[in-house]
Amino acid sequence: MPTGDNSMRTALKAPKPNSSNSSPVHVTVLGTGDAFCSGGRHQSGYLIDTGRKRFLLEAGPAILATLKTHRIHADSLDAIVISHLHGDHFAGLPFLFLEFMYERPLKRQLVIAGPPRLEQRTWALMRTMYPGFDLAQIVGKLKFVTLRPGETQRIAGARVSAIRSPHTNPDLSLSVKVDLGDAKVVFSGDTGWNEDLVDFSAGADLMICECTYYESSQFQFHINYPELRRNRERFKVGRLILTHVGREVIERAPDIDMEIAFDGMKLDI
């Protein structure tokens, strides 16, 4: 648990009651750090478990280790959703592929969804990291799906939609919504301030929102805390937690009156 954040305070908050008679959706926060692993936090990863399906949002470089820390078998995943093509968000995929090849072979198809060029960049990364490996045994078990802004895809029984986030150019970066029927989870991905995110997130049970900086405003491709605080009441969501936190946010955590996620945090929605 990172030193100096408000992890204990946030952990004690009661989860939002589930409005239906169905079992709650469990969310395990696997990694909440920025690209620099500030405060010793792992890079991005969030597991959504409905009891029937498992969705992984993001696959940072340490994703296999964090899954194993929580005793979650990689081959139990039904879908992986990637927001954009920066290494701290998708560079863990080759390690998952190794796991599928040698330790826990996939028994069913795994969907990997994300922005255009995700499939090409993933295979290029895999071949760079592990050249000469025979990938034929896993290629047929993986299905890559392209997510485009304004569109909705049916993935592993969920409706997954996206909008563009102002983070990368010319590559597309996405904010994504996973609509499970009984619960809706919105993930901002990495993004500068985006008015469209307010409407896109409306009605979500949980919003996982990046907050890399406390006050640095010269970087327009990440949200800072003052921007979020000014607009907090505009987000009509059941619960909002901050993630992808950088050094500034960790150091100023006692001054922040919004909920900060931490590695290993567990939520029911």
Secondary structure, DSSP 8 states (H G I E B T S, - for coil): --TTS-HHHHHTS-----SSSS---EEEEEE-B-TT-GGG---SEEEEE-SS-EEEE---TTHHHHHHHTT--GGG-SEEE-----HHHHTTHHHHHHIIIIIS--SS-EEEEESTTHHHHHHHHHHHHSTT---HHHHTTEEEEE--TT-EEEETTEEEEEEEETT-SSS-EEEEEEE-SS-EEEE--S-S--THHHHHHTT-SEEEEE--BSS--S-TTS-BHHHHHHHGGG---S-EEEESB-HHHHHTGGG--S-B--TT-EEE-
